[in-house]
């Protein structure tokens, strides 16, 4: 799988007018040391994550090519890609079938069903759901999509970086969480083309890209992190490794404790409730895993908010003080 800047710009044309443009929120001076920063609020996207971009681009491209079957689309997903596939399929008036691990959060499974998807919960990891989805696609003739490892999916994800750069053409660095590598690939294609550096952030317990860079090849890794429901791919795409090897990309690892702390801080300070995958990117800065240069202009991509916010409140604001 290869992805080019031409793929990303073509995707931007397909999704224009069908997705919500990303909003940027400035970070107060000194929050990230000597850097100037912005939060890219992609969790406001349809279905709650960036995944809507790739899913729409994938289905629209097949519709344009005449290769979208009446049986619709099928995908294996930890939840977010399935939500996006179901949403995009509905926008094109075709059915969607989604296979998710049994560990997928109930909030995501419930939303899948509300979007009209047929949902199958199989196994404990993404790989289990993937194998079942592949078998089902072969039996039904449905179009098999992928959570991250497809050029149309990655190119669609990269459209968010196109919008960030339209808003901040002077940006120096973008910080993004990495799971299977679809978002990272699309973002890197767009960013590196314009001379913007990319910081790829993973939990220690889900370090598929970092391990691939270390090994010099795509390798399977164990999955054990608080962010595993979104970032728990056993391996990254070959395209992600290809782009991660380029100049201007830095791979960093963060602890689960740092992720939980960053997620809590977003709620405490800004009343933003995101999933742990989104907080993973921010935690690179708040934990010091990535330290920007003085004057560096940095955007952190908050990629999703399909989460149960109950654990963020700790009951502290449950009772009204009458104010």
ZILIN-V755220 format. One line per field, one symbol per residue. ss: DSSP state (H for helix, E for strand, C for the rest). phi: phi as a letter, one per 30 degrees, with the letter a starting at -180 (. if undefined). psi: psi as a letter, one per 40 degrees, with the letter a starting at -180 (. if undefined). A space follows every 50 residues. Layout:
ss=???
phi=???
psi=???
//
This chain:
ss=CCCCHHHHHHHHHHHCCCCCCCCEEECCCCCCCCCEEEEEEHHHCHHHEC HHHHHHHHHHHHHHHCCCCCCCEEEECCCHHHHHHHHHHHHCCCCEEEEE CCCCCHHHHHHHHHCCCEEEECCCCHHHHHHHHHHHHHHHCCEECCCCCC HHHHHHHHHHHHHHHHHCCCCCEEEEECCCCHHHHHHHHHHHHCCCEEEE EEECCCCHHHHHHHHCCCCCCCCCCCCHHHHCCCCCCHHHHHHHCCCCEE EEEECHHHHHHHHHHHHHHHCCCCCHHHHHHHHHHHCCCCCCCCCCEEEE EECECCCCCHHHHCCCCCCCCCC
phi=.cbcdddddddddddeicbdedcccdcdejdciddcbbccdddddeiibd eedddddddddddddiccdddicbacadkdddeddddddddchbdbbbcb dddeeedddddedddjddcbcbicbeeddddddddddddcidddcbdaca eddddddddddededddbdcdcbbcbdbcdjddeddddedddecicdbcc cbdedbcddedddddiadbdbdbaadcddccdddacdddddedddddjcb cbcbddddddddddddddcbhcccdddddeddddddcidbcddeidcbcc dddabdbcdedddhidcdcdcid
psi=hihiddddddddddeheeihiiihhiiihedfbeihiihhfeeeiheeie ddddddddddddddeffhideaiiihiedddddddddddddefiihhhhi ieehidddddddddeeihhhhhaeiddddddddddddddeeihhaiddgh dddddddedddddddddgeeidihhiihceeddddddddddddeehihhh hiidegfdddddddeeihiiiihgidedddefhdiiidddddddeiiehh hiiiiddddddddddddddefhhiidddddddddddeedhhiihehhhhh hheifgihededdfedfdhiee.
//
